[in-house]
């Protein structure tokens, strides 16, 4: 399917005269939209400098060739979603807010005289979006831009910047001249409060101006509005649910109109939204999927768990709200679980997502009617932080092609799991994990599964605690049947990742007869019979083939 879509798109491009040609909407023949792709790959750009890459020396700056390398290595995807910066400063050639205005006219008089690598790239005339489109044409994939709508990463440095009297150069003049007026809350060290409140028209107009300029001046096949970087856009206390909804719909409509002023290779450009997979927090964001797809002509929805790969019924819930033709994707990342931050570093250890978990998550999504899957933070299998968080690995780029095939993922070993993730509003407050289970107080979990006829062998159910539970008495039932406890297995389905796998004494493992695992919801009853209690943060059920 992905190869066929790609060929059809390129054939249409050739007919239009150029793979990069713009054609005005409203001509004699109304352009049709692009065919729904199967696999979207998101590139945050900053992994070029934050990760140890095989194609870049640590001492290098940022070049077009570096960006091209990130696109080439992910060529198994149908769409390359580039995030050109954090959304505050254009990382392309802009007249609304140029690199010269930012670095030379604004920052330099304030004492910021050494632009970072991306600043030097921009001052030298670099344009990430131009490079994206050019390289994607060579790789025969679709260039999309993913625009972060309220990124809070460097707002965390607000207090430090104010103390030093120097603004952080990643934030724009508009931010530094207006942060006291427009930020959501008073805690200047919290990124969900230091970002801007969309109830102010000036905030929306400024952001819309940058996005509209990008739509008007650059060639790309689609645009994703990223509501997850970061998920806070409103002061909930100062706005009503209806106000947030109306503001968001009007903003997306505005961008839709700008996007439709041009086409890409004779095709109507796609508009998508990256939103929390948890629908219950959408009202706080002003997100109404039904209205955005039907009133604002949103073409695709990217369901995200922000930082994690998770497994649930989010696709089915979203599908029930949107038109049949709307494409729905579930997002997967490099990790399924993070631990406590290392002392003084703020950096957390994380458990890598395995091939089997990618395959299984894609399979569950397809079973619910997903159009395809997307990938986020994929580069961060590579070394990018403290060495003790390793060993690190090259990202499993081969997975990009594999998950495009529903039949392939159905035939692979499956790994179903529940995870606490971390304390993140995007993951909700009613997660099944973490759980603190006291003795003689049974706890029930619901695990989503969808085994196929290819899964004939018995499986293994593992429970992970952040502490030693080897002296606890534990009884487990799956769908009402008592399971036999067995010795610890580090990798029930083999994979190359050895970082933060946990210690044997932190696990309780149980054999699972294959016939007990059913399609849909599976109930797991966990009972502590000896010891005070057990704290759980993760469980997985592996089914080999």
C-alpha positions as CSV (number, residue, x, y, z in Angstrom):
1,X,0.0,0.0,0.0
2,X,2.6,2.7,0.9
3,X,4.7,1.9,-2.3
4,X,1.5,2.2,-4.4
5,X,0.5,5.5,-2.8
6,X,4.0,6.8,-3.4
7,X,4.0,5.8,-7.1
8,X,0.6,7.4,-7.6
9,X,1.6,10.6,-6.0
10,X,4.8,10.8,-8.0
11,X,2.9,10.1,-11.2
12,X,0.6,12.9,-10.4
13,X,3.6,15.2,-9.7
14,X,5.1,14.4,-13.1
15,X,1.8,15.1,-14.8
16,X,1.7,18.5,-13.1
17,X,5.1,19.3,-14.7
18,X,7.2,19.3,-11.5
19,X,7.3,17.4,-8.3
20,X,7.6,20.7,-6.5
21,X,5.1,22.7,-8.5
22,X,2.5,25.0,-6.9
23,X,-0.9,25.3,-8.6
24,X,-3.6,27.7,-7.5
25,X,-6.7,26.4,-5.9
26,X,-9.8,27.4,-7.8
27,X,-8.5,26.6,-11.3
28,X,-10.7,24.8,-13.8
29,X,-10.0,21.4,-12.3
30,X,-10.3,21.4,-8.5
31,X,-7.3,19.4,-7.1
32,X,-7.9,16.2,-5.2
33,X,-6.2,15.5,-1.9
34,X,-3.2,13.2,-1.6
35,X,-3.8,9.5,-1.0
36,X,-3.6,8.6,2.7
37,X,-0.1,7.5,3.5
38,X,0.5,4.6,5.9
39,X,3.6,5.7,7.9
40,X,4.4,9.2,9.2
41,X,7.9,9.9,10.6
42,X,8.4,13.0,12.8
43,X,11.8,14.7,12.9
44,X,12.4,17.2,15.7
45,X,15.5,18.5,13.9
46,X,17.4,19.1,17.2
47,X,18.4,15.5,17.3
48,X,21.1,16.5,14.8
49,X,23.0,18.2,17.6
50,X,21.7,16.4,20.7
51,X,22.3,12.8,19.5
52,X,25.6,11.1,18.6
53,X,25.1,10.3,14.9
54,X,27.3,8.2,12.7
55,X,27.2,10.9,10.0
56,X,28.2,13.9,12.1
57,X,31.1,15.0,14.2
58,X,30.3,16.4,17.6
59,X,32.2,19.6,16.7
60,X,30.2,20.3,13.6
61,X,27.6,22.9,13.4
62,X,24.3,22.3,11.5
63,X,24.3,21.9,7.7
64,X,21.8,21.0,5.0
65,X,23.6,17.7,4.6
66,X,22.9,16.8,8.3
67,X,19.2,17.3,7.7
68,X,19.3,15.3,4.5
69,X,20.9,12.4,6.4
70,X,18.0,12.4,8.9
71,X,15.6,12.1,6.0
72,X,17.5,9.4,4.1
73,X,17.9,7.1,7.1
74,X,14.1,7.3,7.7
75,X,13.2,6.7,4.0
76,X,11.1,3.7,4.9
77,X,8.3,6.1,5.9
78,X,5.8,7.5,3.4
79,X,5.8,11.0,5.0
80,X,8.6,12.9,6.7
81,X,7.2,15.4,9.2
82,X,9.8,18.0,9.9
83,X,9.5,20.2,13.0
84,X,11.5,23.3,12.0
85,X,12.3,24.6,15.4
86,X,10.1,25.1,18.4
87,X,7.6,27.4,16.7
88,X,8.9,30.6,18.3
89,X,11.6,31.4,15.7
90,X,11.3,30.6,12.0
91,X,13.9,28.0,11.0
92,X,13.4,29.0,7.4
93,X,13.8,32.2,5.3
94,X,11.3,34.5,6.8
95,X,10.4,38.1,6.2
96,X,8.0,38.3,9.2
97,X,10.9,37.5,11.7
98,X,14.2,37.0,10.0
99,X,17.3,35.5,11.5
100,X,19.0,38.9,11.1
101,X,16.3,40.6,13.2
102,X,16.4,38.0,15.9
103,X,20.2,37.5,16.3
104,X,21.6,40.8,15.2
105,X,19.0,43.4,16.0
106,X,17.4,41.9,19.1
107,X,19.8,39.6,20.9
108,X,23.1,41.1,20.1
109,X,22.4,44.5,21.9
110,X,21.3,42.4,24.9
111,X,24.7,40.7,25.1
112,X,23.9,37.5,23.3
113,X,26.7,37.6,20.8
114,X,27.3,33.9,20.0
115,X,24.4,32.3,18.1
116,X,24.0,28.6,18.6
117,X,24.5,26.1,15.8
118,X,21.0,26.6,14.4
119,X,21.4,30.4,14.6
120,X,24.6,30.2,12.6
121,X,22.9,28.0,10.0
122,X,20.0,30.5,9.6
123,X,22.3,33.6,9.5
124,X,24.2,31.9,6.7
125,X,21.0,31.6,4.7
126,X,19.9,28.2,5.6
127,X,16.3,27.0,5.2
128,X,15.2,23.7,6.7
129,X,11.9,23.5,4.9
130,X,13.5,24.1,1.4
131,X,16.0,21.3,2.2
132,X,13.2,19.0,3.4
133,X,11.2,19.4,0.2
134,X,14.2,18.9,-2.0
135,X,15.5,15.8,-0.2
136,X,12.0,14.2,0.1
137,X,11.6,14.5,-3.7
138,X,14.9,12.6,-4.2
139,X,13.7,9.9,-1.7
140,X,10.2,9.7,-3.2
141,X,8.5,10.5,0.0
142,X,6.1,13.3,1.0
143,X,7.4,16.4,2.8
144,X,5.2,17.5,5.7
145,X,5.8,20.3,8.2
146,X,4.8,19.8,11.9
147,X,4.4,23.1,13.6
148,X,4.6,23.3,17.4
149,X,1.8,25.5,18.7
150,X,3.1,26.3,22.3
151,X,6.4,24.7,22.9
152,X,7.6,25.1,26.5
153,X,11.1,23.6,26.4
154,X,13.1,26.8,26.8
155,X,10.5,28.6,28.9
156,X,11.9,26.5,31.7
157,X,15.0,28.7,31.5
158,X,13.0,31.9,32.1
159,X,14.0,32.4,35.7
160,X,17.6,31.7,35.0
161,X,17.6,34.1,32.0
162,X,16.0,36.9,34.0
163,X,18.6,36.4,36.8
164,X,21.4,36.7,34.3
165,X,19.8,39.5,32.4
166,X,20.1,37.7,29.1
167,X,17.2,36.2,27.1
168,X,17.5,32.6,25.9
169,X,18.1,32.8,22.2
170,X,15.7,30.0,21.3
171,X,12.8,32.3,22.3
172,X,11.7,35.1,20.0
173,X,11.5,38.8,20.5
174,X,7.7,38.5,20.7
175,X,8.1,36.1,23.7
176,X,10.6,38.2,25.6
177,X,8.7,41.4,25.1
178,X,5.3,39.8,26.1
179,X,5.9,37.0,28.6
180,X,4.6,39.1,31.6
181,X,1.4,39.9,29.7
182,X,0.6,36.6,28.0
183,X,1.9,33.6,29.9
184,X,-0.6,31.1,31.3
185,X,0.5,31.1,34.9
186,X,2.8,32.6,37.5
187,X,5.2,29.8,37.9
188,X,8.0,30.9,35.6
189,X,9.9,27.6,36.0
190,X,6.9,25.4,34.9
191,X,6.7,25.0,31.1
192,X,2.9,24.5,31.2
193,X,2.6,28.0,32.8
194,X,5.4,29.9,31.1
195,X,3.9,29.3,27.6
196,X,1.4,31.7,26.2
197,X,-2.4,31.8,26.8
198,X,-4.3,31.6,23.6
199,X,-7.2,33.6,25.0
200,X,-5.2,36.6,23.9
201,X,-5.8,37.5,20.3
202,X,-2.3,38.9,19.9
203,X,-0.9,35.4,20.7
204,X,-3.0,33.7,18.1
205,X,-2.4,36.4,15.5
206,X,1.4,36.3,15.9
207,X,1.5,32.5,15.6
208,X,-0.9,32.4,12.7
209,X,1.2,35.0,10.9
210,X,4.3,32.8,11.0
211,X,2.4,29.7,9.9
212,X,0.6,31.5,7.1
213,X,3.8,32.9,5.8
214,X,5.3,29.4,5.7
215,X,2.2,28.1,3.8
216,X,2.5,30.9,1.3
217,X,6.2,30.8,0.6
218,X,7.3,27.1,0.9
219,X,6.6,23.9,-0.9
220,X,5.3,21.0,1.2
221,X,2.6,18.4,0.9
222,X,1.0,18.7,4.3
223,X,0.9,20.6,7.6
224,X,0.5,19.1,11.1
225,X,-0.6,21.5,13.9
226,X,1.1,20.0,17.0
227,X,-1.1,20.5,20.0
228,X,1.3,18.4,22.1
229,X,4.2,20.8,22.2
230,X,3.1,21.6,24.7
231,X,-0.3,20.5,25.6
232,X,-1.2,23.7,27.6
233,X,-2.6,26.5,25.5
234,X,-5.2,28.0,27.8
235,X,-5.6,29.0,31.4
236,X,-8.6,26.8,32.2
237,X,-9.5,29.1,35.1
238,X,-9.9,32.1,32.8
239,X,-11.7,30.5,29.9
240,X,-14.8,28.4,29.4
241,X,-14.8,25.1,27.5
242,X,-16.9,26.7,24.8
243,X,-14.5,29.7,24.4
244,X,-11.5,27.3,24.1
245,X,-13.3,25.3,21.5
246,X,-14.4,28.3,19.4
247,X,-10.9,29.8,19.5
248,X,-9.3,26.6,18.4
249,X,-11.7,25.9,15.6
250,X,-11.3,29.5,14.3
251,X,-7.5,29.2,14.4
252,X,-7.5,25.9,12.5
253,X,-9.9,27.3,9.9
254,X,-7.6,30.2,9.4
255,X,-4.7,27.9,8.7
256,X,-6.8,25.7,6.4
257,X,-7.6,28.7,4.2
258,X,-4.0,29.7,4.0
259,X,-2.9,26.1,3.2
260,X,-5.5,25.9,0.4
261,X,-4.2,29.0,-1.4
262,X,-1.6,26.7,-3.0
263,X,-1.3,23.0,-3.9
264,X,1.6,20.6,-3.9
265,X,2.1,18.9,-7.3
266,X,-1.5,19.6,-8.2
267,X,-2.8,18.0,-5.1
268,X,-4.7,19.6,-2.3
269,X,-2.3,19.9,0.7
270,X,-3.2,17.9,3.8
271,X,-3.9,19.4,7.2
272,X,-3.6,17.4,10.3
273,X,-3.5,17.7,14.1
274,X,-1.4,16.0,16.6
275,X,-3.5,15.7,19.7
276,X,-3.6,13.7,23.0
277,X,-4.7,10.1,22.5
278,X,-6.7,10.6,25.7
279,X,-10.0,12.2,24.7
280,X,-11.0,13.3,28.2
281,X,-8.4,16.1,28.3
282,X,-9.4,17.5,24.9
283,X,-11.9,20.0,26.4
284,X,-9.0,21.7,28.4
285,X,-7.2,22.2,25.1
286,X,-10.3,23.3,23.1
287,X,-10.0,20.3,20.9
288,X,-13.2,19.0,19.4
289,X,-12.3,16.3,16.9
290,X,-15.8,16.2,15.2
291,X,-15.8,19.9,14.7
292,X,-12.2,20.2,13.5
293,X,-12.7,17.5,10.9
294,X,-16.1,18.6,9.7
295,X,-15.9,22.4,10.1
296,X,-12.2,23.1,9.7
297,X,-11.5,20.4,7.1
298,X,-8.8,18.6,9.0
299,X,-7.7,15.6,7.0
300,X,-5.8,13.5,9.5
301,X,-5.5,13.0,13.3
302,X,-2.3,11.9,14.9
303,X,-3.1,10.4,18.4
304,X,-0.2,10.9,20.7
305,X,0.9,9.9,24.2
306,X,3.4,12.7,24.1
307,X,6.6,10.8,25.0
308,X,5.5,7.2,25.1
309,X,4.4,4.2,23.2
310,X,1.1,3.0,24.7
311,X,-1.6,0.5,23.9
312,X,-5.3,1.3,24.3
313,X,-8.5,1.9,22.4
314,X,-7.8,5.5,21.4
315,X,-8.2,4.8,17.7
316,X,-11.6,3.3,18.1
317,X,-12.8,6.2,20.2
318,X,-11.5,8.8,17.7
319,X,-12.9,6.9,14.8
320,X,-16.4,7.1,16.4
321,X,-16.2,10.9,16.3
322,X,-14.8,11.7,12.8
323,X,-15.9,11.1,9.2
324,X,-14.9,7.8,7.6
325,X,-12.6,9.5,5.2
326,X,-10.5,11.2,8.0
327,X,-7.2,9.4,8.4
328,X,-6.3,8.4,11.9
329,X,-2.8,7.5,13.1
330,X,-1.5,6.2,16.4
331,X,1.9,7.6,17.5
332,X,4.8,5.4,18.8
333,X,8.0,6.5,20.3
334,X,11.4,5.2,21.5
335,X,10.2,4.3,25.0
336,X,7.4,2.7,27.0
337,X,8.5,3.6,30.5
338,X,10.8,6.1,32.3
339,X,12.2,6.0,35.8
340,X,13.3,8.5,38.4
341,X,15.6,11.3,37.2
342,X,19.3,10.7,38.0
343,X,20.6,12.9,40.8
344,X,21.3,16.4,39.7
345,X,20.7,15.7,36.0
346,X,17.0,15.9,35.5
347,X,17.4,13.1,32.9
348,X,15.4,9.9,33.4
349,X,16.4,6.3,32.5
350,X,14.0,4.9,29.9
351,X,13.0,1.4,28.7
352,X,13.4,1.2,24.9
353,X,10.4,0.2,22.7
354,X,11.2,-3.1,21.1
355,X,10.4,-4.3,17.6
356,X,7.7,-6.6,19.0
357,X,6.0,-3.7,20.8
358,X,6.0,-1.6,17.6
359,X,4.5,-4.5,15.7
360,X,1.9,-5.2,18.4
361,X,0.9,-1.6,18.8
362,X,0.5,-1.2,15.1
363,X,-1.5,-4.4,14.9
364,X,-3.9,-3.2,17.7
365,X,-4.3,0.1,15.9
366,X,-5.1,-1.5,12.5
367,X,-7.7,-3.7,14.3
368,X,-9.5,-0.5,15.4
369,X,-9.5,1.0,12.0
370,X,-6.3,3.1,12.0
371,X,-5.1,4.4,8.6
372,X,-1.5,3.9,9.7
373,X,1.0,4.8,12.4
374,X,3.4,7.6,13.2
375,X,6.8,7.8,14.9
376,X,8.1,10.5,17.3
377,X,11.4,10.9,19.1
378,X,12.7,7.9,17.1
379,X,16.3,9.2,16.9
380,X,16.7,9.0,20.7
381,X,17.8,5.4,20.7
382,X,21.1,7.0,20.0
383,X,23.3,8.4,22.8
384,X,22.0,11.8,23.7
385,X,22.5,12.2,27.4
386,X,24.4,10.7,30.3
387,X,26.4,7.6,29.4
388,X,25.0,5.7,32.4
389,X,21.6,5.7,30.7
390,X,23.0,3.4,28.0
391,X,23.9,1.3,26.3
392,X,22.6,3.2,23.4
393,X,21.7,1.8,19.9
394,X,21.1,2.9,16.4
395,X,17.3,3.4,15.9
396,X,15.5,0.3,14.4
397,X,14.8,2.0,11.1
398,X,13.8,-1.3,9.5
399,X,10.6,-1.1,11.6
400,X,9.3,1.8,9.5
401,X,8.6,-0.4,6.5
402,X,7.4,-3.4,8.6
403,X,4.6,-1.6,10.4
404,X,3.2,-0.4,7.1
405,X,1.9,-4.0,6.4
406,X,-1.0,-5.1,8.6
407,X,-0.5,-8.7,7.5
408,X,3.1,-8.6,8.5
409,X,2.5,-7.2,12.0
410,X,-0.3,-9.8,12.6
411,X,2.2,-12.6,12.0
412,X,4.9,-11.3,14.3
413,X,5.5,-12.2,18.0
414,X,3.3,-9.9,20.1
415,X,4.0,-8.0,23.3
416,X,1.0,-6.4,25.0
417,X,1.7,-4.1,27.9
418,X,0.6,-1.6,30.5
419,X,2.9,1.1,31.7
420,X,2.8,3.9,34.2
421,X,4.7,6.1,31.7
422,X,5.2,9.0,34.0
423,X,3.3,11.8,35.8
424,X,2.0,13.6,32.7
425,X,-1.4,15.2,32.2
426,X,-1.5,13.9,28.7
427,X,-1.6,10.3,30.0
428,X,-4.5,11.2,32.3
429,X,-5.1,10.6,36.1
430,X,-6.9,7.3,35.9
431,X,-4.1,5.1,34.5
432,X,-4.1,1.5,35.7
433,X,-0.4,1.9,36.7
434,X,1.3,2.7,38.9
435,X,-0.5,0.6,41.5
436,X,0.1,0.0,45.1
437,X,-1.5,-3.3,46.0
438,X,-1.8,-4.2,49.7
439,X,-1.9,-7.8,51.0
440,X,-5.2,-9.5,50.7
441,X,-6.6,-6.7,48.6
442,X,-6.9,-8.0,45.1
443,X,-6.5,-5.6,42.1
444,X,-7.8,-6.1,38.6
445,X,-6.2,-4.9,35.5
446,X,-7.6,-4.8,31.9
447,X,-5.1,-5.6,29.2
448,X,-5.9,-5.1,25.5
449,X,-4.8,-8.0,23.2
450,X,-5.5,-9.3,19.7
451,X,-3.8,-12.6,19.1
452,X,-4.0,-14.2,15.6
453,X,-3.8,-17.8,14.4
454,X,-0.1,-17.3,14.1
455,X,0.2,-17.3,17.9
456,X,0.0,-20.9,18.9
457,X,2.6,-21.2,21.8
458,X,2.1,-20.3,25.5
459,X,3.1,-16.9,26.6
460,X,4.7,-15.1,29.6
461,X,3.1,-12.5,31.8
462,X,5.6,-10.3,33.7
463,X,5.0,-7.7,36.5
464,X,7.7,-5.1,37.2
465,X,8.1,-3.2,40.5
466,X,10.6,-0.4,41.2
467,X,11.7,-2.4,44.3
468,X,12.6,-5.9,45.4
469,X,9.5,-8.1,45.5
470,X,11.2,-11.5,45.5
471,X,10.0,-12.3,49.0
472,X,6.3,-11.6,48.3
473,X,3.6,-14.2,47.8
474,X,1.7,-13.4,44.7
475,X,-1.2,-15.1,43.0
476,X,-2.3,-14.1,39.5
477,X,-5.4,-15.0,37.4
478,X,-5.9,-14.3,33.7
479,X,-9.5,-14.2,32.6
480,X,-10.4,-16.1,35.8
481,X,-7.8,-18.9,35.5
482,X,-4.9,-19.2,38.0
483,X,-1.4,-18.9,36.4
484,X,1.7,-20.8,37.4
485,X,4.6,-18.7,38.6
486,X,7.9,-19.3,36.7
487,X,11.5,-18.0,36.9
488,X,12.4,-14.5,35.7
489,X,13.0,-14.0,31.9
490,X,14.7,-10.8,30.9
491,X,13.6,-10.8,27.3
492,X,10.6,-13.1,26.6
493,X,10.9,-11.9,22.9
494,X,14.5,-11.3,22.0
495,X,15.6,-7.7,21.2
496,X,19.0,-5.9,21.2
497,X,18.2,-3.4,24.0
498,X,20.0,-3.9,27.3
499,X,19.4,-0.5,29.0
500,X,17.2,-0.3,32.2
501,X,15.7,-3.8,31.8
502,X,15.3,-4.0,35.6
503,X,16.7,-6.5,38.1
504,X,15.4,-10.1,38.4
505,X,14.2,-9.5,42.0
506,X,11.9,-6.7,40.7
507,X,9.8,-9.1,38.6
508,X,7.2,-11.7,39.1
509,X,6.6,-13.9,36.0
510,X,3.8,-16.3,35.1
511,X,3.3,-18.8,32.4
512,X,0.2,-18.1,30.2
513,X,-1.5,-20.9,28.3
514,X,-2.2,-19.6,24.8
515,X,-5.9,-20.5,24.9
516,X,-6.5,-18.1,27.8
517,X,-5.6,-15.0,25.8
518,X,-8.6,-13.6,24.0
519,X,-9.2,-10.8,21.5
520,X,-10.2,-7.6,23.2
521,X,-10.1,-6.9,26.9
522,X,-8.3,-9.5,29.1
523,X,-8.8,-9.3,32.9
524,X,-5.8,-9.8,35.2
525,X,-6.4,-10.3,38.9
526,X,-3.3,-9.7,41.1
527,X,-3.3,-10.8,44.8
528,X,-0.6,-10.3,47.4
529,X,-0.7,-13.2,49.8
530,X,2.6,-12.7,51.6
531,X,4.4,-9.4,52.4
532,X,3.0,-6.0,53.2
533,X,2.3,-4.8,49.6
534,X,3.6,-4.7,46.0
535,X,4.1,-1.6,44.0
536,X,3.7,-2.1,40.2
537,X,4.8,0.2,37.4
538,X,4.8,-2.1,34.3
539,X,3.4,-5.4,33.0
540,X,3.7,-7.2,29.7
541,X,2.3,-10.3,28.1
542,X,4.5,-11.9,25.4
543,X,3.1,-14.2,22.8
544,X,5.7,-15.9,20.6
545,X,5.0,-17.4,17.2
